[in-house]
Amino acid sequence: MGGETKKIQVSVTLPHKLVVELDRTGDGQSRSELIRELLEKSIKDADKKKKNGVVYTPQYLADYVAEKIISYSDLFKDKQNSEKIQVLDPACGDGILLKALECRLKKINITNVKFTGVDIDKNALIKARKPFGNDFFGVNTNALCPYNNDRINGWNLLKNKFNNKRGYDFIIANPPWGADTSSYKNLVNNNTYELLSGQYDTSDLFVELCISLLSDSGIAGFIIPDSLFSHDRFLLRKHLLNNAEILFIGRFGEKIFKDVNRACAILIFRKKTSSTFEDYEIDCFRLPVEERNNIINGTEVLSQVELKYRHKVLYSRFKKDSKHLFNLDIDSTLQSTYECISSHDHKFGDYLCNHRGVELSKKGKIVQCQFCRSWSPASKNEIIKCKNCGEKLVTKSTNEKVIIHKGYNYNCNPLIVGEDINRYKIDYNLWIDTSNTGINYKNPAIYEGEKIVVRKTGIGVSASIDYTSSYTNQVVYIFKLRSDFLGKIPLEFLLAILNSRAIFFFVSMSNGEIEWKSHPYLTQQQIINIPIPNLLKIPNNDLEIINNLSKRLRVFLEKSEKVPNDLDAELERMVAKIYGLDQAHYDAIFKVLDKAQELIAVKALKNIKISDIFVSKA
């Protein structure tokens, strides 16, 4: 055998038409050779698209974004403004977005347009050029650093080449999502891109780039990941609020792109030409799950669904928020409830210190370094770096074992993983071997004693209390009472606040997570920043009730038994009282619960009604 590549024979059934086409294009090759070559090319193309963050746009979405851009422009008001319109797609691919915009412009008799498409894929540019002819200018380069220059010099070259001094009147783009920038990171740096900091996506850089490329009052339409709404995209939202007039924000969820499990958003904005301007209303829209499925299946039209659900939010609300959160779901009917909760100055982090568990997945697989003999978590990567000695390890040739088990073994401690945690309940099923040098088990003290455990992944908050000093893994957050509050505030009541419908409402409205998506998660920062009343100023008679409720709750928590509905309602009633929430506020809270997707965490909150919380006095 020597160094020959191992070959495996595979039988494939193909349609007759496809076999005929293969024979026609085979140029003397055998069918098996041709199929192998096509498969290899397909895999390479898929890898290339993944590396470059390529996600091609479906036609209906391209038409929708193009229509949105035109609807916000002044072309209907003054046709003279349509002279020599400059249009750009900085990552045009096959040109579907530019073509959609051209069709919309032709419908209003605007034909004097220069279309510029930039893309690193030469073959895609050739395809994009075909429908346009001489009206299309294709540029085979990376829009983030044209012609291997930094952003400013590269785009000066481009604009001079096409005699474009004023910038672009329209920019339409579905830029690369999560592209690998390692090959050109020397040109894309903090000096040229403000948003190249902390957590960022390559699509963020394209947004920043295109704001600078717009003409005065030029309009851009972007299809981007819905990480736009996450807490760690603070810099992107800040940049948009400071440098653009945001016209439309849409949250569209997953499955918009075939075979891509990543939720998307649509953003329409105009270049800001003044350092200050008056408050204004932004059109906001979330596409509900059922309607999204109908649109994908072709039974409903996106623009008509938008009209049904679109509402307006003041720019000032996003601007004043400390994280500039684009919490679209807070319309005027929910605003007062959100403000009532957020008005409290104290935070959960004032009362609780936070930790995270063992840096290991629930599978518990680890590999041993052959150089220093220490252990590291296993990885899907072929080569990993030993955290102890720094040597590179080929994972296939390393010694490996599993250290998380369903039964007790020597040197084991009980372990809680994320899926073990539900609202007010923990399933204890696993044990972890804590004797392996190199694994980051954390300080054993963080697991000892009573602690709130919160599941990182999922919609809403799933939390309980562990009284067994169990270990946890990396997808479980640990919260323990700060020493100066021991004996003053029951940990069980802090848990009741976290598990309350009021806090589900607040968290959901803050990050907009009211439906399932791939890998939804909470951050520790989100939890410790949840507003909470000053618990040390609670009146004595209320504190007595809280202590009594907490004792009753503890009985069920220690046994991991279901909390009775009447106790759940009493706890919610006390949460409502300390937050100053009345029945009208809970009408808003339950409105959000009814709107949220029917997931387990949501269903658990619907076991009582508003009338159970606010019991009418006889």
MODA-V59060 format. One record per backbone hydrogen bond with DSSP energy under -0.5 kcal/mol. CO is the residue of the C=O (numbers start at 1). NH is the residue of the N-H. If there is no record, write none. Layout:
CO;NH, CO;NH
//
This chain:
1;4, 12;14, 15;19, 16;20, 17;21, 18;22, 19;23, 20;24, 21;25, 22;26, 26;29, 30;34, 31;35, 32;36, 33;37, 34;38, 35;39, 36;40, 37;41, 38;42, 39;43, 40;44, 41;45, 42;46, 43;47, 44;48, 45;49, 46;50, 47;51, 48;52, 49;54, 50;53, 51;180, 53;177, 58;62, 59;63, 60;64, 61;65, 62;66, 63;67, 64;68, 65;69, 66;70, 67;71, 68;72, 69;72, 70;73, 74;77, 74;78, 78;81, 79;82, 80;83, 82;85, 85;87, 85;114, 86;169, 86;170, 87;116, 88;172, 89;92, 89;118, 92;95, 95;99, 96;100, 97;101, 98;102, 99;103, 100;104, 101;105, 102;106, 103;107, 104;108, 105;108, 105;110, 106;109, 109;111, 111;113, 112;85, 113;115, 114;87, 114;116, 115;137, 116;89, 117;139, 118;92, 119;141, 120;122, 121;125, 122;126, 123;127, 124;128, 125;129, 126;130, 129;132, 129;133, 132;135, 133;136, 135;115, 136;138, 137;117, 139;119, 139;141, 141;143, 142;145, 143;146, 145;148, 146;149, 150;154, 151;155, 152;156, 153;157, 154;158, 155;159, 156;160, 157;161, 158;162, 159;164, 160;163, 163;165, 168;215, 169;219, 170;88, 171;221, 173;223, 176;178, 179;181, 181;184, 182;185, 184;187, 184;188, 187;189, 189;192, 189;193, 193;196, 195;197, 198;200, 201;204, 201;205, 202;206, 203;207, 204;208, 205;209, 206;210, 207;211, 208;212, 209;213, 210;214, 213;168, 215;218, 218;271, 219;171, 220;269, 221;173, 222;224, 222;267, 224;265, 225;228, 226;229, 227;230, 230;233, 231;234, 233;237, 234;238, 235;239, 236;240, 237;241, 238;242, 239;243, 240;244, 243;272, 244;246, 245;270, 247;283, 248;268, 249;285, 250;252, 250;266, 251;287, 253;264, 257;260, 259;261, 260;255, 260;262, 263;226, 264;252, 264;253, 265;224, 266;250, 267;222, 268;247, 268;248, 269;220, 270;245, 280;315, 282;313, 283;249, 284;311, 285;251, 286;288, 288;292, 289;293, 290;294, 291;295, 292;296, 293;297, 294;298, 294;299, 294;300, 295;298, 301;305, 302;306, 303;307, 304;308, 305;309, 306;310, 311;284, 313;282, 314;317, 314;318, 315;319, 316;320, 317;321, 321;324, 325;327, 326;328, 327;330, 329;331, 331;334, 331;335, 332;336, 334;338, 335;339, 336;340, 337;341, 338;342, 339;343, 341;344, 346;532, 347;350, 348;351, 348;352, 351;482, 353;480, 355;478, 358;360, 358;474, 360;474, 361;364, 364;403, 365;378, 366;401, 367;376, 368;399, 369;373, 374;369, 376;367, 382;395, 384;386, 384;393, 386;390, 391;386, 393;384, 393;395, 394;397, 395;398, 399;368, 401;366, 403;433, 405;431, 409;412, 411;434, 413;432, 414;471, 415;430, 416;473, 417;420, 418;421, 420;422, 420;427, 422;425, 425;422, 426;428, 427;429, 430;415, 431;405, 432;413, 432;434, 435;437, 436;439, 437;375, 439;441, 440;359, 443;446, 444;447, 444;448, 451;466, 452;479, 453;464, 454;477, 456;522, 461;463, 462;455, 463;424, 464;453, 465;467, 466;451, 471;416, 472;358, 473;357, 473;476, 475;456, 476;357, 477;454, 478;355, 479;452, 480;353, 482;485, 482;486, 483;486, 485;488, 485;489, 490;493, 490;494, 491;495, 492;496, 493;497, 494;498, 495;499, 497;500, 500;504, 501;505, 502;506, 503;507, 504;508, 505;509, 506;510, 507;511, 508;512, 512;514, 514;597, 517;520, 520;458, 523;527, 524;528, 525;529, 527;530, 528;349, 530;348, 532;346, 533;535, 534;537, 535;538, 539;543, 540;544, 541;545, 542;546, 543;547, 544;548, 545;549, 546;550, 547;551, 548;552, 549;553, 550;554, 551;555, 552;556, 553;556, 553;557, 554;558, 555;559, 556;560, 556;561, 557;560, 564;568, 565;569, 566;570, 567;571, 568;572, 569;573, 570;574, 571;575, 572;576, 573;577, 574;578, 575;579, 576;580, 576;581, 577;580, 582;586, 583;587, 584;588, 585;589, 586;590, 587;591, 588;592, 589;593, 590;594, 591;595, 592;596, 597;599, 599;602, 599;603, 600;604, 602;605, 602;606, 603;606, 604;607, 609;612, 609;613, 610;613, 610;614, 613;615
//
